Amino acid sequence: MTDVMTAPTLSPASSGYAPVNGLQLYYEIHGEAQGDTPPLILLHGGFGTTGMFAGVLPRLAQNRQVIAVDLQAHGRTADIDRPLSFEALAGDLAALAGYLKLVQVDVMGYSFGGGAALQTAICHPEVVRRLVVVSFPVNSDAWYPEVRAGMAQMGPQAAEGMKSSPMYAAYAQVAPRVEDWPVLVTKLGQMMGLDYDWTAQAAALEMPVCIVVGDADLFGPQHAAEWFGLLGGGQKDPGWDGAALPATRLAVLPGTTHYDIFVSPLLAVVVTPFLDA
């Protein structure tokens, strides 16, 4: 799985490293806290950094505080002797909320970060008020076959060939140990090569969920529609006054791929009203 990179261009109000689960987890805070509105934890895609949201973060941070995180082995967060797993990443994020003394947060993740966001909601539902999952399916069979084949090929040899990519350039700009690049590629490939099916857990979520995909994503939009239906969406007429409108939202962004959805101006347009609701 590959994600187009956007170089970091925004200056956060503050930043730091949270000592959680053996990691020094890098985070940066954008925007101002707004009363009782919980902050939004924002999670990048595979090989990405906090900087990949530079195009949409200002809009997201207009009415709330946004905490952008570099996940294990990504960006400024150095790797540790632990496999990459969505469950472990979810534990890191719950621990980060505790470290920052946050009772509840909204969580939004794209691609690899979407998997981490979803597992945070599944494993630590008491921490998550609202969940936004961008371009990530709830079961591995949904990825197109050629996408899964590409994931399986990620390893040390692939890492060397990827050094000419924008992904590596963004990583090398901020990584504390640039020589860990092959480790990241290998670990990410191993994790994304595993079969998973979180359909039952994703259908049982009780917090409001916003599902966002591109109409030309790495899996078909029908998968997102099925999950939307399991959460009560698209089942009946909500009424002229919207009284029966489900809390879950589904957005399929037109003319949008997996590789550009995180910089699409439409992303903040559909996510912000959901978070404000």
ZASEMI-230959 format. One record per residue (C-alpha): residue in three letters; z, y, x. Coordinates in pm, whole numbers, padded with zeros to 5 digits, always signed. Each point is the difference from the previous one (the first is absolute). Example, Ala and Ser with C-alpha at 12.3 -4.5 7.8 and 13.67 -1.06 7.14 Angstrom:
BEGIN
ALA+00780-00450+01230SER-00066+00344+00137
This chain:
BEGIN
MET+00000+00000+00000THR-00096+00336+00145ASP+00088+00350-00109VAL-00174+00324+00097MET+00244+00221+00191THR+00081+00364-00037ALA+00166+00157+00304PRO+00342+00155-00058THR-00040+00372-00073LEU+00305+00089-00210SER+00329+00125+00137PRO+00292-00160-00183ALA+00309+00198-00094SER+00200-00256+00195SER-00037-00346+00148GLY+00211-00269+00157TYR+00061-00365+00072ALA+00216-00213-00227PRO+00182-00292+00169VAL-00068-00275-00258ASN-00024-00376+00042GLY-00048+00023+00376LEU-00277+00261-00032GLN-00011+00365+00086LEU-00195+00083-00316TYR-00187+00329+00026TYR-00006+00227-00304GLU-00097+00358-00069ILE+00094+00221-00291HIS-00245+00234-00171GLY+00068+00244-00281GLU+00324+00111-00159ALA+00247-00203-00205GLN-00036+00091-00368GLY+00323-00036-00196ASP+00046-00353-00131THR-00359-00102+00083PRO+00022-00290+00246PRO-00209+00020+00317LEU-00322-00194+00035ILE-00018-00253+00283LEU-00362-00014+00115LEU-00140-00304+00184HIS-00321-00017+00204GLY-00257-00278+00018GLY-00049-00262+00270PHE-00028+00145+00354GLY+00076+00341-00149THR+00259+00271+00054THR+00160+00267-00214GLY-00290+00227+00099MET-00257-00189-00204PHE+00125+00179-00315ALA-00055+00348+00144GLY-00266+00072-00264VAL+00215-00081-00305LEU+00357+00051+00120PRO+00013+00377-00066ARG-00080-00059-00367LEU+00251-00283-00027ALA+00271+00216+00159GLN-00052+00302-00227ASN+00268-00102-00250ARG+00207-00253+00193GLN+00121-00103+00340VAL-00223-00260+00168ILE+00130-00237+00268ALA-00290-00149+00196VAL+00084-00310+00204ASP-00158-00182+00293LEU+00062-00368-00077GLN+00088-00266+00259ALA-00236-00001+00302HIS-00200+00291-00146GLY-00021+00356+00123ARG+00323+00125+00156THR+00205-00304-00106ALA+00010-00245+00288ASP-00033-00370-00074ILE+00292-00242+00025ASP+00023-00376+00044ARG-00057-00072-00368PRO-00311-00114-00186LEU-00159+00248-00234SER+00081-00087-00360PHE-00004+00201-00318GLU+00350-00118-00084ALA+00135+00124+00335LEU-00177+00334-00043ALA+00154+00031-00347GLY+00343-00056+00155ASP-00072+00274+00254LEU-00089+00246-00275ALA+00308-00080-00207ALA+00210+00046+00314LEU-00175+00331+00071ALA+00094+00124-00347GLY+00359-00095+00073TYR-00009+00168+00340LEU-00125+00321-00162LYS+00265-00034-00274LEU-00260-00022-00276VAL+00106-00182-00316GLN-00355-00035-00132VAL-00349+00083+00124ASP-00355-00015-00123VAL-00219-00218+00225MET-00375+00028+00055GLY-00196-00222+00236TYR-00365-00047+00085SER-00151-00339+00093PHE+00242-00166+00247GLY+00248+00270-00099GLY-00066-00083-00364GLY+00118-00354+00067ALA+00316+00137+00162ALA+00056+00235-00294LEU-00047-00282-00252GLN+00240-00230+00181THR+00257+00281+00017ALA-00016+00027-00378ILE+00023-00380-00038CYS+00280-00060+00251HIS+00195+00325-00041PRO-00070+00124-00355GLU+00322+00200-00010VAL-00141+00232+00269VAL-00341+00069-00161ARG-00032+00239-00294ARG-00381+00006-00016LEU-00259-00204+00190VAL-00356+00088+00100VAL-00217-00277+00146VAL-00335+00109+00140SER-00271-00254+00087PHE+00213-00311+00028PRO-00029-00312-00221VAL+00298-00204-00120ASN-00154-00327+00119SER-00203-00085+00307ASP-00279-00171-00195ALA-00106+00339-00135TRP-00131+00120+00339TYR-00372-00061+00037PRO-00068-00312+00214GLU-00163+00199+00279VAL+00306+00225+00016ARG+00236-00294+00042ALA-00232-00145+00265GLY+00019+00328+00191MET+00380+00001-00020ALA+00012-00350+00145GLN-00199+00111+00306MET+00249+00266+00108GLY+00165-00088+00331PRO+00014+00102+00369GLN-00376-00028+00046ALA-00068+00212-00307ALA+00257+00252+00122GLU-00201+00069+00314GLY-00317+00062-00199MET+00187+00235-00235LYS+00095+00237+00281SER-00310+00204-00070SER+00104+00054-00362PRO+00172+00300-00163MET+00285-00238-00085TYR+00082-00054+00367ALA-00044+00370+00080ALA+00260+00093-00263TYR+00235-00273+00124ALA-00035+00093+00367GLN+00072+00363-00079VAL+00358-00070-00114ALA+00103-00360+00081PRO+00305-00031+00230ARG-00157-00307+00167VAL-00378+00016-00017GLU-00018-00339+00171ASP+00139-00158-00319TRP-00332+00055-00181PRO-00109-00369+00032VAL+00340-00107-00134LEU-00043+00221-00306VAL-00350-00129-00070THR+00113-00360+00040LYS+00311+00034-00214LEU-00184+00186-00273GLY-00276-00261-00001GLN+00253-00282-00025MET+00180+00165-00290MET-00310+00093-00198GLY-00142-00350+00056LEU+00283-00156-00199ASP-00045-00099-00363TYR+00223+00181-00247ASP+00034+00033-00375TRP+00244+00259-00133THR-00148+00009-00351ALA+00317-00112-00178GLN+00224+00239+00193ALA-00244+00290-00038ALA-00024-00064-00375ALA+00380+00004-00033LEU+00054+00343+00157GLU+00198+00226-00228MET-00062+00337+00167PRO-00316+00198-00085VAL-00295-00108+00216CYS-00321+00185+00083ILE-00285-00225+00118VAL-00281+00181+00184VAL-00321-00159+00129GLY-00347+00109+00095ASP-00291-00121-00210ALA-00146-00136+00326ASP+00324-00131+00152LEU+00055-00323+00196PHE+00068-00185-00324GLY-00136+00042-00350PRO+00150+00260-00236GLN+00048-00275-00258HIS+00293-00124+00209ALA+00176+00335-00038ALA-00077-00003-00373GLU+00158-00346-00034TRP+00321+00116+00170PHE-00003+00311-00220GLY-00020-00228-00304LEU+00291-00215+00119LEU+00211+00316+00017GLY-00084+00087-00359GLY-00300+00222+00057GLY-00315-00019-00213GLN+00160-00210-00271LYS-00011+00229-00303ASP-00077+00343-00136PRO+00269+00235+00139GLY-00020+00217-00311TRP-00134+00349-00049ASP+00323+00142+00146GLY+00014-00247+00289ALA+00331-00142-00124ALA-00102-00352+00106LEU-00152+00104+00333PRO+00119-00246+00267ALA+00189+00128+00303THR-00247-00179+00227ARG-00316+00183+00108LEU-00335-00129+00124ALA-00245+00216+00194VAL-00340-00118+00122LEU-00143+00276+00219PRO-00379+00029-00034GLY-00223-00018+00304THR+00299-00096+00214THR+00040-00278+00257HIS+00298-00154+00175TYR-00091+00204+00307ASP+00012+00345-00156ILE+00236-00025-00299PHE+00296+00134+00200VAL-00187+00325+00074SER-00153+00036-00347PRO+00107+00321-00176LEU+00018-00210-00317LEU+00293-00199+00139ALA+00256+00281-00024VAL-00153+00109-00331VAL+00082-00332-00168VAL+00327-00076+00182THR+00175+00337-00039PRO+00019+00002-00384PHE+00136-00357+00010LEU+00274+00100+00242ASP+00076+00314-00203ALA+00025-00185-00332
